[in-house]
Amino acid sequence: MRKLAGILLAAALMAPVALSAQQQPGQGMGQGRGMGMGRGMNPISIAVAHKADLGLSDDVTAKLDALAKELQEKNAPIMKQMMDARAGVDFQSMTDEQRQAMREKTMPLMQKLRDNNQAARTEAEKLLTADQVKKLADIIQQEMPQRGPRPNN
C-alpha cells in the first residue's frame, strides 16, 4: 500500500512536468480552451484563453497576456530543475528512501511554482471585476487537474 501511495504521489508530481514538456514550440502557455492549467499550471493563461467567457476588454487581455508571459518566464527555470531532477528516474523501482529523497528535492520547487502562480493570480485579479474573478475561479477549478484536495487559491 505504501509503495502504491508513493507511485501515485510521483505520478501526481510528474503530471505538470510531463504536460509542460509536451507543449509545442511557438505556442504560448494555455493557448486555446482547455489547455491552460494542464500546460504548466499557469492560471493567468486560463483567463486569456477564456477572454470571451470573462468579457475581458482588449486592454485587460493585453495586460493579462503580459502577466502570463512573465509568469512563464519566472516558472521556466523551476520547471527545468524539476525535469532535470526526474530525468531517467524509474519511480517504480525506487526504494521508499529514494522516493522520499525525490519528494524532499522536488516539493520546494512545487511550492515555488504554486507561490508564483498565486502571486500572479492575485495581480491578475486586480485587473478584473468581482464577477470576472468569480467566473475565472470557476473556470480554473474546471480546468485544473484533479489530484486531491488543494489549498484555496
N, C-alpha and C positions, 0 to 999 in steps of 0.2 A: 504494500500500500504506500509506504514511504517513497519507494522508487518511482511508482506511478505519479505521485504528487510532484516529485522532482522533475519528472519528464514533462508533466503538464505545465509546471512553472517555467521551465526552459522554453517550451513551445510558445507560451504567452509572451515571454520576454523577446523571443525572436520575431514574432509577427510584425511589429513595426519596422524592424530592420529589413526583413525579407521583402516586405511590400515596398519599402523605400528603394531597395536595390533594384526592383523591377521597373522603376519609373523610367520612361523613355527620355533620352536626351532631347532638350528643347521644350519639354513640357514643364509648365510651372507646377508647383505643388497644388494638387487638388483641382486641376483644370477640368471642368465638366462636372455634372452631377454624380454623386455617389463616390467620388474619388478622394475627397479631402482628408478625412480622418484616417483612412486606410493608407494614404500616401504620406507617411511621415508624421502623421498626427498633428497637422497644422490647422488649428481651429479658425484662423483668420482666412485661410483659403476657402474654407467652407462658406464663410459669409460672402466672399467674392463670387464663388460658384453659384450661390443662391441669391444673387443681387436682385433678380426679378421677384423672387418669392418674398424677399425682405423689403422690396420697394426702395432700393438704395439709389440715391442720386449719382450722377457721373462723378461729381466731386468726392463724395464719400467713398465710392467704389475705388477711385484712384488712390485715395489715402489708405484704404484698407489693403489694396494691392501692394503698395509700397511697404506697409507694415508686414504683410505676408512674406515679401521678399527678404526683408530684414530678419524676420524670424527664421526663414530657411537658411540664410547665411550664418546666423548665430547657432542653429542646431546642426548644420552640416558637419562641423568638426567632431561634435559629440557623437553623431551617428557613425562617423568613420571610426572613432575609438571603439564603439560597440561592435561594429562589424569586424574590426581587426581583432578584438578580444575573442570573438566567437569563430573566427576563420578556422576551418578544418576541424572543428570540435565535434566529436561524436557524443552527443548527450546521452545516448542510450548505454554507452559503455563506460560512462563516468561513474566513479565511486561517489558516495554521499559527500565525502570530504571535498572532492573535486567540484561537485555541484555547488556546495556551499561557498567554496572559494570563488567560483564563477559569479554566484549571486552577489557576494561581497564586492566583487570588482565592478559589476555592471549596475547594481542598484543605485549608487550615487550618480551614475550617468543618466539613468532613467529619471531620477528625481530632478536633475538639472533640466532635462527636456520638459518635464511637467512644469517646473518653475518658469522656464522660458515661455512655454505656451500660455500659462496662466497670466503672466505679466503682459504678454501681447494681447491676450483676450481682454484684459482689464483696459488697456489702452484703446482697443477697438470699440469697446462698449461705450467709451466716452464720446464716440462719433455717432452713436446710434440713439434712436428714441427708445423709450421704455418698451414700447410694443415690439420694436425690432430686436431688442435684446432678448425678450421673451421668445419670440419666434426663432431667433438664432439658437438659443439654448435647446429648444425642441428639435431643431434640425440636427444640431451636433449630437444630441442624445440618440437620434435615429441612425446617424451615420457612424457613430463610434462603435468599434468592435466591442462586443460584449464579452468581457473576460472577468466578470465578477464585480463585486462592489467597488465603487470608485468614490474618492472624496468629492464633495460638492465643489464645483468649479465656479 
